[in-house]
Amino acid sequence: MAEIDPAFIKGLTIALGAIGPAIGLGLVGSAAVRSVGRNPEAQSKILTMALIMAGLVDAIMVFVLLIVFSTN
């Protein structure tokens, strides 16, 4: 049986781990823009909440990178 290169596995893990946060950031951004379009007066509150949510979604990618680069 052929051995799989560990670098390939790490790259695949990063790629698969980035799909969720990328979709999440797209959904957060889309919802924020739609919300500001409906209620322009609440722009500062909506964008503040969107930035907080984007940071939480990005934390998932940081955890993926930590796991990948902390393993041998």
N, C-alpha and C positions, 0 to 999 in steps of 0.2 A: 504494500500500500504506500502511496506517495505521501510524503510529509508536507504539511501546509506551512508556508512561511509565516512566522509570527508577525512580521511587519504587515503582511496582507490582512491578517486577522485584526490587528490594531486599526488599520485603515478602514476596514469594513465596519468595525465597531463604532468608530467616529462618524462614519457616513450614516449608519443607521440611527445612531444617537442624535444626529443633527436634524433628522427629518421631523421629529416631534416639535422641538423648539422652533424650527422654521415655520411650520404650519401654525403653531401657537402665536408667534409674532405677527404673522399675516392676519390672523383672526382678530387679535387685539387691535392692530392698526386699522383694520377695516371697520371694526365696531366703533372705534374712537372717531374716525372721520365721519361715519354715518351719524353718530350722536351729536357731533358738533354741527353738522348740517341741519339736524332737526331742531337743535336748541343752542344757537350761537352764544346766548348769554352765559351759558354754563361752560364755556370753552376752557377756562383755567382749571376748573375742578375735573372736567373730563380728561384733559391732557395730563394732569397730575396723576390721576388714577391709572391712566394708560401707561405712563412711564413706570409706575410702581409695578404694574402687572408685567410689563415687558422685562423688567429686572428679575422678577420671580421666574418667568419663563426661561430667561437666559441662564439662570442658576442651574437648570437641568443640564444644559450643555457643559457648564463648568464641572459639574459632577461627573459627566461622561469622560471629559478630558482627564480629570484627576484619577479616575479608575483606570483608564487606559494607560496613562503614563506612570502609575504607581505599581503596575504589575510587571513582572519580568517577561 
